[in-house]
């Protein structure tokens, strides 16, 4: 599974620290994860079947 968060603008001082409190463990877990990853840009959201087919076809294994 590939997840990308972009354009985040915390709404306040405490929201900024809450984000990092939650994001850092997720980032560390992602660094040790194994398996295929694939990212792409699209104007539409693919179905689960389409996304899985793309992952298996074009994904890079780590």
C-alpha positions in Angstrom: 0.0 0.0 0.0 1.3 3.4 -0.9 0.0 6.4 0.9 1.1 10.0 0.2 0.0 13.0 2.2 0.6 16.4 0.7 -0.3 20.0 1.3 -0.8 19.6 5.0 -1.3 22.9 6.9 -2.0 22.3 10.7 -4.6 24.6 12.0 -2.8 25.5 15.2 0.2 25.1 17.4 -1.0 21.9 19.1 -2.2 20.4 15.8 1.3 20.7 14.4 2.8 18.7 17.3 -0.1 16.2 17.2 0.6 15.6 13.5 4.3 14.8 14.2 3.4 12.7 17.3 1.3 10.5 15.0 3.4 10.7 11.8 6.8 9.7 13.1 5.8 6.2 14.2 4.1 5.7 10.9 7.1 6.9 9.0 9.4 4.5 10.9 7.1 1.6 10.3 7.0 2.3 6.6 10.8 2.3 6.5 11.0 -1.3 7.7 8.1 -2.5 5.6 8.6 -5.0 2.8 6.5 -5.6 -0.3 5.5 -3.9 -3.5 5.0 -0.1 -3.7 3.7 1.9 -6.6 2.7 5.5 -6.9 1.1 7.4 -9.7 -0.9 10.5 -10.5 -4.4 10.2 -11.9 -7.5 12.4 -12.5 -9.7 9.6 -11.2 -9.6 7.2 -8.3 -9.1 3.6 -9.5 -11.2 0.8 -8.2 -9.7 -1.6 -5.8 -9.3 -4.2 -8.6 -7.6 -1.7 -10.9 -5.3 -0.5 -8.1 -4.3 -4.0 -7.2 -3.6 -4.9 -10.8 -1.4 -1.8 -11.2 0.5 -2.7 -8.0 1.2 -6.3 -9.1 2.1 -5.2 -12.7 4.2 -2.1 -12.0 5.1 -2.2 -8.3 8.7 -2.4 -7.1 9.4 -4.9 -4.4 11.5 -3.8 -1.4 
